[in-house]
Amino acid sequence: MLEKYLIEYCAPTLASIKTASLFSCPYESEKNLMEQILHWNNQLCIKGISLILLKKSNRSALIYVFRISSLQADLKKSGTARFLKRLGYFSDKAEIAILDLKKRLLKSNGFPHEIGIFLGYPLGDVIGFIVNGGKNCKCCGCWKVYCNEAEAKKRFKKYKKCHDVYCRLWNKGRSILQLTVAN
């Protein structure tokens, strides 16, 4: 069930060119969903990838797929810990920060805007989104860009190419495990 979602929404994370990905998928049985998450965690942990169920509602699951080493590095970047601390995150340890994010998601109907940090978006763009209320961006792709437009466009292009290549290879029979780059 999750295999197609992993390819469709997580190719750049699987390729180790993006910290994390997030997708929503329907499920019929919570037991089956949890078995699928466990299965993919067992398969992908050797490559440095983890899956976490962040939230469920109305038979839809929000799945976070990430590289713990990349997320940890992102959380250590200049200004990021200070920014997150102001929002109520009290640790720059990835595992604890993810639990805090999960709690914030469960309390809210929408997405806390700092989720961009957890997806590898530049801090300046996350802050720009918050300050501008999602308006006045320079360009829009995987996220709304407020700072380095040229760099963001390069990344968007790289992510798109990765997605297209991974989908093509997967459709030709390559497995998720074969397509996942080890950290």
Secondary structure as UniProt FT lines:
FT   HELIX           2..14
FT   TURN            15..16
FT   STRAND          20..26
FT   HELIX           30..44
FT   HELIX           45..47
FT   STRAND          49..57
FT   TURN            58..59
FT   STRAND          60..67
FT   HELIX           68..75
FT   TURN            78..79
FT   HELIX           80..86
FT   TURN            87..88
FT   HELIX           94..107
FT   TURN            113..114
FT   HELIX           115..118
FT   TURN            119..120
FT   HELIX           123..132
FT   TURN            133..134
FT   STRAND          139..140
FT   STRAND          144..145
FT   HELIX           149..171
FT   TURN            172..173
FT   HELIX           176..179
//
